[in-house]
């Protein structure tokens, strides 16, 4: 059986993390959230499909920098990268 996909939410705002986690979980997704890009990148690599939702304007390591690091990971395969900002 193929591993179940996961959605990673990375945002420095706890209210955004909680809201997105609740919304995505209620839609049936498995979600793991992180308060910073550094916290996300510290986790051991996982061999399972997933989606990464990033806050582009986080302090410290920005979402753009996290996306770049994630793309260079040896186990990563990035099909699409979209971003928008207000």
C-alpha positions in Angstrom: 0.0 0.0 0.0 1.3 3.5 -0.9 2.0 5.8 2.0 -0.8 8.3 2.8 0.0 11.9 1.7 0.6 14.6 4.3 0.3 18.4 4.3 3.0 20.4 6.1 2.0 23.8 7.2 4.8 26.2 8.1 3.8 29.6 9.5 5.1 31.7 12.4 1.5 32.7 13.3 0.0 30.2 15.7 -3.6 31.2 14.8 -2.9 30.6 11.1 -1.3 27.2 11.8 -4.2 26.2 14.0 -6.8 27.4 11.5 -5.2 25.7 8.5 -4.6 22.5 10.5 -8.3 22.3 11.6 -9.6 23.1 8.1 -7.4 20.5 6.3 -7.9 17.9 9.0 -11.7 18.3 8.7 -11.3 17.7 5.0 -9.7 14.4 5.7 -6.0 15.3 5.3 -3.1 14.4 7.6 -1.5 17.6 8.7 1.7 18.4 10.5 2.5 22.0 11.4 5.7 23.9 12.2 6.3 27.4 13.7 9.3 28.1 11.6 11.2 27.0 8.5 14.1 25.9 10.6 11.8 23.6 12.6 10.4 22.1 9.4 13.9 21.6 7.9 15.2 19.9 11.1 12.7 17.0 10.8 14.1 13.8 9.3 13.2 13.3 5.6 10.2 11.2 5.0 9.6 9.0 2.0 6.0 9.8 1.4 4.1 12.2 -0.9 3.1 15.5 0.6 2.3 19.2 0.1 4.1 22.1 1.7 2.1 25.2 2.6 4.5 28.1 3.5 4.2 31.6 4.9 6.4 33.6 2.5 7.1 36.4 4.9 8.3 34.6 8.0 11.0 36.2 10.1 14.4 34.6 9.9 14.2 31.8 7.2 11.6 33.0 4.8 9.1 30.7 3.0 11.0 31.2 -0.3 14.3 30.0 1.4 12.5 27.0 2.9 11.1 26.1 -0.5 14.5 26.3 -2.0 16.0 24.1 0.7 13.2 21.6 0.4 13.7 21.4 -3.4 17.4 20.6 -3.0 16.7 17.7 -0.5 17.8 14.4 -2.0 14.4 12.8 -1.3 12.3 15.7 -2.6 10.5 15.8 -5.9 8.8 19.1 -6.4 6.2 19.2 -9.1 4.9 22.7 -8.7 5.8 25.8 -6.7 3.3 28.6 -6.5 3.4 31.6 -4.3 1.5 34.8 -3.8 1.7 37.7 -1.4 -0.5 40.4 -0.2 
